[in-house]
Amino acid sequence: MARTMLIGAGGVAGVAAAKMAQNPDVFGELLIASRTKARCDAIKADIEKRGFGKNGLKTAIATARLDAMDVAATTAMIKEYKPDLVMNIALPYQDLAIMDACLAAGVSYLDTANYEPPDEAHFEYSWQWAYRERFEKAGLTAILGCGFDPGVTQVFSAYAQKHYFDTIETLDILDCNGGDHGYPFATNFNPEINIREVAAKGGYWVADPNADRPEVAVENKKAFDKGWWVETAPMAIKRVYNFDQVGEKDMYLLHHEELESLGCNLKGIKRIRFFMTFGQSYLTHLKCLENIGLTRIDPIDFKGQKIVPIEFLKALLPDPASLGPRTKGKTNIGCIFHGEKGGKPVDYYVYNICDHQECYAEVGSQAISYTTGVPAMIGAKMFLEGKWTNKGVHTCEEFDPDPFMSELNVQGLPWKETFEPVKVP
């Protein structure tokens, strides 16, 4: 049995901790650390109340207060607790500080979202990929973006490439949340991160910047590795898709982090796009908040104090961790591939459907937190069982997908597949 340190105490962290407690044969001891110790204590109490365990075993859980931006304090706590793995399920602003602490303490690392600077609505892997040589030389593993998207979507891609394709030409990642929480406006994960992501410019990856002609004006094309980023205005590209067990939904093209690594690692890839569904009420509220400046990330003066508007807005909105009891409906997240196998064209769609109320009954969360927290636990399990231990800094498609895919079926996120998908135009 291993010892794990989990940094973070939001909805996703609560799910990951609960799922670890359901697998005490692997996760024998767990330390939950966060800036607010009371939230860590609440996660521990909920797990103990639910009586999670297996075969007479239970995970021994401790809690602690920690400011993860304090590298020295984080390093000291890691050295004192001596975990086999540090799981970073805090804000993406903290990724580099926690990676620095892991290197200083000599412990491997896992997170669910790539680094994003606090003062810029921009994320990419370059900051964390810069750590590759240091982790490799230290004999440590860093697993980046092990949630659902990114995370499972990359495992789906590796699985498709391994079993069904010689080359993959196009990939569309579709993220649909068909849930209803009843609020006029709320976000299903951290409001600050969610709004920054949605309000950013759209983007997709192509091998040839002249081959794809979107129906909207291209704002920028930037060379990257084997291809190009094509950038559009926010929410400029819309599609309608009929999702299994959810129904027809409007979805919009977003820039998303896994496009960057998949553009490097999929053989023959020519285009990767990411779409996410949004209701009109959400978009109307978001546009209003943007227009009055509440989504700004730069500090402003207010009664002699500096405040960041989006942080103030976050304080006004419902805590995503509180949405579980009132959210009904299902999510549907998956990948549609087109390519070739043995010289013949192949279309393939692999996806997961997750029910909000079933998640709440099991671990007290809505499905958005569940679909991120469960893969984080599985990624940690893969590392602790010696199945994902490549030294250096890696994204999820760089590991063997088969054991992870098997665990999805066991741990609450079963997947479906079809070779006759409806393609996205």
C-alpha positions as CSV (number, residue, x, y, z in Angstrom):
1,M,0.0,0.0,0.0
2,A,1.2,3.4,-0.9
3,R,1.3,6.8,0.7
4,T,-0.2,9.7,-1.3
5,M,-0.3,13.5,-0.7
6,L,-3.2,15.3,-2.3
7,I,-3.0,19.1,-2.6
8,G,-6.5,20.8,-3.0
9,A,-9.8,20.6,-1.3
10,G,-12.4,21.6,-3.9
11,G,-15.0,19.4,-5.6
12,V,-12.5,17.5,-7.8
13,A,-10.2,16.8,-4.8
14,G,-13.1,15.5,-2.8
15,V,-14.0,13.0,-5.6
16,A,-10.4,11.9,-6.0
17,A,-10.0,11.4,-2.2
18,A,-13.2,9.4,-2.0
19,K,-12.2,7.2,-4.9
20,M,-8.8,6.6,-3.3
21,A,-10.6,5.6,-0.2
22,Q,-12.6,3.0,-2.3
23,N,-9.2,1.5,-3.3
24,P,-7.4,1.2,0.1
25,D,-5.3,-1.7,-1.2
26,V,-3.4,0.8,-3.3
27,F,-4.0,4.0,-1.4
28,G,-3.1,2.9,2.1
29,E,-2.4,6.4,3.5
30,L,-3.5,9.8,2.3
31,L,-2.7,13.4,3.3
32,I,-5.1,16.1,2.1
33,A,-3.5,19.5,2.3
34,S,-5.0,22.9,1.3
35,R,-5.0,26.6,2.3
36,T,-8.2,26.0,4.2
37,K,-7.8,23.0,6.5
38,A,-11.5,23.0,7.4
39,R,-12.3,21.9,3.8
40,C,-9.8,19.1,4.1
41,D,-11.4,18.0,7.3
42,A,-14.8,18.1,5.7
43,I,-13.6,15.7,2.9
44,K,-12.2,13.4,5.5
45,A,-15.4,13.4,7.5
46,D,-17.6,12.7,4.5
47,I,-15.4,9.8,3.5
48,E,-15.5,8.3,7.0
49,K,-19.3,8.8,7.1
50,R,-19.7,6.9,3.9
51,G,-17.6,4.0,5.2
52,F,-15.5,3.6,2.1
53,G,-13.1,0.7,2.2
54,K,-12.6,-2.8,0.7
55,N,-11.9,-6.2,2.1
56,G,-11.6,-4.9,5.6
57,L,-9.1,-2.2,4.6
58,K,-9.5,1.5,5.0
59,T,-7.4,4.4,3.9
60,A,-5.7,6.2,6.8
61,I,-6.5,9.9,6.1
62,A,-4.7,12.9,7.6
63,T,-5.2,16.6,6.9
64,A,-3.1,19.8,6.9
65,R,-3.1,23.4,6.1
66,L,-0.7,24.4,3.2
67,D,-0.2,27.4,1.0
68,A,1.0,25.5,-2.1
69,M,2.6,28.7,-3.6
70,D,5.1,28.6,-0.7
71,V,7.6,26.2,-2.3
72,A,9.7,25.9,0.9
73,A,6.7,25.0,3.0
74,T,5.4,22.6,0.4
75,T,8.8,21.0,0.1
76,A,9.1,20.6,3.9
77,M,5.6,19.0,4.1
78,I,6.5,16.5,1.3
79,K,9.7,15.6,3.1
80,E,8.0,15.2,6.4
81,Y,5.1,13.0,5.1
82,K,7.3,11.1,2.6
83,P,4.6,10.3,0.0
84,D,5.2,8.0,-3.0
85,L,3.3,10.6,-5.2
86,V,2.0,14.2,-4.9
87,M,-1.3,14.8,-6.6
88,N,-1.8,18.5,-7.5
89,I,-5.6,19.1,-7.7
90,A,-5.3,22.8,-6.7
91,L,-5.5,25.7,-9.1
92,P,-3.4,25.6,-12.3
93,Y,-1.5,28.7,-11.1
94,Q,0.2,26.5,-8.5
95,D,1.5,23.8,-10.9
96,L,5.1,25.1,-11.2
97,A,5.5,25.8,-7.5
98,I,4.4,22.3,-6.6
99,M,6.6,20.8,-9.4
100,D,9.5,22.8,-7.9
101,A,8.7,21.3,-4.4
102,C,8.5,17.8,-5.8
103,L,11.9,18.1,-7.4
104,A,13.3,19.5,-4.2
105,A,11.8,16.7,-2.2
106,G,12.5,13.9,-4.7
107,V,8.9,12.8,-5.2
108,S,6.9,12.2,-8.4
109,Y,4.0,14.5,-9.5
110,L,0.5,14.4,-11.1
111,D,-1.9,17.2,-12.0
112,T,-5.2,17.6,-13.8
113,A,-4.7,20.9,-15.7
114,N,-1.7,22.6,-17.3
115,Y,0.0,25.7,-15.9
116,E,-1.8,29.1,-16.4
117,P,-0.2,32.3,-15.1
118,P,-2.5,34.2,-12.7
119,D,-2.2,37.5,-14.6
120,E,-2.8,36.2,-18.1
121,A,-5.8,34.2,-19.5
122,H,-3.5,31.8,-21.4
123,F,-2.4,28.2,-20.9
124,E,0.0,26.0,-22.7
125,Y,2.3,23.1,-21.9
126,S,5.6,25.0,-22.6
127,W,6.1,26.0,-18.9
128,Q,5.8,22.5,-17.7
129,W,7.5,20.8,-20.6
130,A,10.5,22.9,-19.6
131,Y,10.8,20.6,-16.5
132,R,11.3,17.5,-18.6
133,E,15.1,17.2,-18.3
134,R,15.0,18.0,-14.5
135,F,12.4,15.3,-13.7
136,E,14.2,12.8,-16.0
137,K,17.6,13.4,-14.4
138,A,16.0,13.1,-10.9
139,G,14.5,9.8,-11.8
140,L,11.0,11.2,-11.2
141,T,7.7,11.0,-13.2
142,A,5.4,13.9,-13.8
143,I,2.0,13.1,-15.3
144,L,0.3,16.2,-16.7
145,G,-3.4,16.8,-17.2
146,C,-4.9,13.6,-15.8
147,G,-8.5,14.6,-15.6
148,F,-11.1,13.9,-18.3
149,D,-10.3,16.6,-20.9
150,P,-7.4,16.7,-20.7
151,G,-6.7,13.2,-19.5
152,V,-9.1,10.6,-20.6
153,T,-9.5,12.2,-24.0
154,Q,-5.7,11.6,-24.5
155,V,-6.0,8.0,-23.2
156,F,-8.9,7.5,-25.7
157,S,-6.6,8.8,-28.4
158,A,-3.7,6.5,-27.5
159,Y,-6.1,3.6,-27.3
160,A,-7.5,4.4,-30.8
161,Q,-4.0,4.8,-32.2
162,K,-2.8,1.5,-30.7
163,H,-5.7,-0.7,-31.7
164,Y,-7.7,0.8,-34.6
165,F,-5.5,3.1,-36.7
166,D,-2.2,3.2,-38.6
167,T,-2.7,6.9,-39.0
168,I,-5.3,9.3,-37.5
169,E,-6.1,12.3,-39.8
170,T,-8.8,14.2,-37.8
171,L,-9.9,14.2,-34.2
172,D,-12.9,16.1,-32.7
173,I,-13.2,16.1,-28.9
174,L,-16.8,16.7,-27.8
175,D,-17.6,17.8,-24.2
176,C,-21.3,17.9,-23.4
177,N,-22.9,18.7,-20.1
178,G,-26.6,18.0,-20.2
179,G,-27.0,18.7,-16.5
180,D,-29.3,21.4,-15.0
181,H,-28.5,22.8,-11.5
182,G,-31.5,25.3,-11.5
183,Y,-29.4,28.4,-11.0
184,P,-29.7,31.3,-13.5
185,F,-25.8,31.2,-13.8
186,A,-23.2,29.0,-12.1
187,T,-20.1,27.2,-13.2
188,N,-19.6,23.4,-12.8
189,F,-16.0,23.8,-11.9
190,N,-13.8,26.6,-10.4
191,P,-15.5,29.8,-11.7
192,E,-12.3,31.7,-12.2
193,I,-10.8,28.9,-14.4
194,N,-14.0,28.1,-16.2
195,I,-14.8,31.7,-17.2
196,R,-11.2,32.5,-18.2
197,E,-11.3,29.4,-20.4
198,V,-14.6,30.1,-22.0
199,A,-14.0,33.8,-22.6
200,A,-10.7,33.1,-24.4
201,K,-10.2,33.1,-28.1
202,G,-11.1,29.8,-29.9
203,G,-8.4,27.7,-31.4
204,Y,-7.7,24.5,-33.2
205,W,-4.7,22.6,-34.6
206,V,-4.0,21.9,-38.3
207,A,-1.1,20.4,-40.1
208,D,-1.6,22.7,-43.1
209,P,-2.8,26.2,-42.3
210,N,-4.2,26.7,-45.9
211,A,-6.2,23.4,-46.0
212,D,-8.9,24.3,-43.6
213,R,-11.3,27.2,-44.3
214,P,-13.5,28.0,-41.3
215,E,-16.7,29.9,-41.7
216,V,-15.4,32.7,-39.6
217,A,-12.4,35.0,-39.9
218,V,-9.1,33.6,-38.7
219,E,-7.5,36.1,-36.3
220,N,-4.1,34.5,-36.1
221,K,-2.1,31.5,-37.3
222,K,0.9,30.5,-35.2
223,A,3.4,27.8,-36.2
224,F,3.7,25.0,-33.6
225,D,5.8,21.8,-33.8
226,K,4.3,19.7,-36.6
227,G,1.5,22.2,-37.5
228,W,-0.2,25.4,-36.8
229,W,-2.6,27.0,-34.3
230,V,-5.6,28.6,-36.0
231,E,-7.1,31.2,-33.7
232,T,-10.7,32.6,-33.9
233,A,-12.8,35.0,-31.9
234,P,-14.4,33.4,-28.8
235,M,-17.5,31.3,-29.5
236,A,-17.2,32.1,-33.2
237,I,-17.6,28.5,-34.5
238,K,-20.8,26.7,-33.5
239,R,-22.1,23.2,-34.3
240,V,-25.2,21.3,-33.2
241,Y,-24.8,17.7,-32.2
242,N,-27.2,15.0,-31.0
243,F,-25.5,13.3,-28.0
244,D,-26.4,9.8,-26.8
245,Q,-28.7,9.9,-23.8
246,V,-28.5,13.7,-23.7
247,G,-30.0,14.9,-26.9
248,E,-29.3,17.8,-29.3
249,K,-27.1,20.5,-28.0
250,D,-25.3,23.6,-29.2
251,M,-21.6,23.3,-29.0
252,Y,-18.8,25.8,-29.6
253,L,-15.2,25.5,-30.6
254,L,-12.7,26.3,-27.8
255,H,-9.0,26.3,-27.5
256,H,-8.1,23.4,-25.2
257,E,-4.8,22.2,-23.8
258,E,-4.7,18.6,-25.0
259,L,-4.8,19.7,-28.6
260,E,-1.2,20.9,-28.2
261,S,0.2,17.5,-27.0
262,L,-1.9,15.4,-29.3
263,G,-0.7,17.4,-32.3
264,C,2.8,16.2,-31.4
265,N,1.9,12.6,-30.6
266,L,-0.7,11.3,-33.1
267,K,0.6,9.8,-36.3
268,G,-0.6,11.4,-39.5
269,I,-2.8,14.0,-37.7
270,K,-4.0,16.8,-39.9
271,R,-6.6,18.6,-37.7
272,I,-7.7,18.5,-34.0
273,R,-10.7,20.4,-32.7
274,F,-12.4,20.7,-29.3
275,F,-16.1,21.5,-28.8
276,M,-18.0,22.2,-25.6
277,T,-21.8,22.6,-25.1
278,F,-23.3,25.8,-23.6
279,G,-26.9,26.8,-23.1
280,Q,-28.1,30.3,-24.3
281,S,-28.7,31.4,-20.7
282,Y,-25.1,30.7,-19.7
283,L,-23.8,32.6,-22.8
284,T,-26.1,35.6,-22.2
285,H,-25.1,35.9,-18.5
286,L,-21.4,35.5,-19.4
287,K,-21.6,38.3,-22.1
288,C,-23.3,40.6,-19.6
289,L,-20.6,39.9,-17.0
290,E,-17.9,40.6,-19.6
291,N,-19.5,43.8,-20.7
292,I,-19.6,45.2,-17.2
293,G,-16.0,44.1,-16.5
294,L,-16.6,41.4,-13.9
295,T,-14.5,38.8,-15.9
296,R,-11.4,41.0,-15.9
297,I,-8.3,39.4,-14.4
298,D,-6.3,42.6,-13.9
299,P,-6.5,44.3,-10.5
300,I,-8.6,47.5,-10.0
301,D,-8.8,50.0,-7.2
302,F,-11.9,49.7,-5.0
303,K,-12.2,51.9,-1.9
304,G,-8.5,52.1,-1.5
305,Q,-7.9,48.4,-2.1
306,K,-6.8,46.3,-5.1
307,I,-9.3,43.7,-6.1
308,V,-9.4,41.4,-9.1
309,P,-12.9,41.5,-10.6
310,I,-13.1,37.8,-11.5
311,E,-12.0,36.8,-8.0
312,F,-14.8,38.9,-6.6
313,L,-17.3,37.3,-9.0
314,K,-16.1,33.9,-7.9
315,A,-17.0,34.8,-4.3
316,L,-20.6,35.7,-5.5
317,L,-21.2,32.5,-7.5
318,P,-22.3,29.2,-6.1
319,D,-19.4,26.9,-5.0
320,P,-19.3,24.1,-7.7
321,A,-18.8,21.6,-4.8
322,S,-22.3,22.6,-3.6
323,L,-24.1,21.8,-6.9
324,G,-24.3,18.0,-6.4
325,P,-27.6,17.7,-4.7
326,R,-29.4,19.9,-7.2
327,T,-27.9,18.9,-10.5
328,K,-29.8,16.5,-12.7
329,G,-29.0,15.1,-16.1
330,K,-26.0,13.5,-17.8
331,T,-22.6,14.4,-19.3
332,N,-21.3,12.9,-22.5
333,I,-17.6,13.4,-23.3
334,G,-15.7,11.6,-26.1
335,C,-13.5,11.6,-29.2
336,I,-14.4,11.1,-32.9
337,F,-11.5,9.9,-35.0
338,H,-11.1,9.5,-38.8
339,G,-8.1,7.8,-40.3
340,E,-6.8,4.7,-42.0
341,K,-6.0,1.1,-41.1
342,G,-4.4,-1.2,-43.6
343,G,-5.1,1.3,-46.3
344,K,-8.9,1.5,-45.6
345,P,-10.7,4.4,-44.0
346,V,-11.8,4.1,-40.4
347,D,-14.2,6.2,-38.3
348,Y,-14.3,5.6,-34.6
349,Y,-16.1,7.3,-31.7
350,V,-15.4,6.5,-28.0
351,Y,-17.2,8.3,-25.2
352,N,-18.4,8.2,-21.6
353,I,-21.9,9.0,-20.3
354,C,-22.0,10.1,-16.6
355,D,-25.2,10.7,-14.6
356,H,-25.1,13.7,-12.1
357,Q,-27.4,12.1,-9.6
358,E,-25.6,8.8,-9.6
359,C,-22.3,10.6,-8.8
360,Y,-24.0,12.5,-6.0
361,A,-25.3,9.3,-4.5
362,E,-21.9,7.7,-4.6
363,V,-19.5,10.4,-3.5
364,G,-21.6,13.6,-3.0
365,S,-20.5,15.4,-6.1
366,Q,-21.9,16.4,-9.5
367,A,-20.6,14.7,-12.6
368,I,-18.2,17.4,-13.7
369,S,-16.1,17.0,-10.6
370,Y,-16.6,13.2,-10.8
371,T,-15.3,12.9,-14.4
372,T,-12.2,14.8,-13.4
373,G,-11.5,13.3,-10.0
374,V,-11.9,9.7,-11.0
375,P,-9.3,9.8,-13.8
376,A,-6.9,11.6,-11.4
377,M,-7.2,8.7,-9.0
378,I,-6.8,6.2,-11.9
379,G,-3.6,8.0,-13.1
380,A,-2.2,7.9,-9.5
381,K,-3.1,4.2,-9.4
382,M,-1.3,3.6,-12.7
383,F,1.8,5.2,-11.3
384,L,1.7,3.5,-7.9
385,E,1.1,0.1,-9.5
386,G,4.2,0.6,-11.7
387,K,2.2,0.8,-15.0
388,W,2.8,4.5,-15.8
389,T,6.3,5.3,-14.5
390,N,8.2,6.7,-17.5
391,K,10.8,9.2,-16.1
392,G,10.4,12.8,-17.1
393,V,7.3,15.0,-17.8
394,H,4.6,13.3,-19.8
395,T,1.0,13.8,-21.0
396,C,-1.5,10.9,-20.7
397,E,-1.3,9.7,-24.4
398,E,2.4,8.9,-23.9
399,F,1.6,5.9,-21.6
400,D,0.1,2.5,-22.3
401,P,-3.7,3.2,-22.5
402,D,-5.0,-0.3,-21.9
403,P,-4.8,-0.6,-18.1
404,F,-6.3,2.9,-17.8
405,M,-9.1,2.0,-20.1
406,S,-9.8,-1.1,-18.0
407,E,-9.9,0.9,-14.8
408,L,-12.4,3.4,-16.3
409,N,-14.9,0.5,-16.5
410,V,-14.2,-0.6,-13.0
411,Q,-14.1,2.8,-11.3
412,G,-17.3,4.4,-12.4
413,L,-16.6,5.8,-15.9
414,P,-17.5,3.0,-18.4
415,W,-16.9,3.9,-22.0
416,K,-18.8,3.1,-25.2
417,E,-17.5,2.8,-28.8
418,T,-18.9,2.8,-32.3
419,F,-17.4,2.6,-35.8
420,E,-20.4,4.5,-37.3
421,P,-20.3,7.9,-35.6
422,V,-22.1,11.0,-36.9
423,K,-19.3,13.2,-37.8
424,V,-19.0,16.9,-37.0
425,P,-18.9,19.1,-40.1
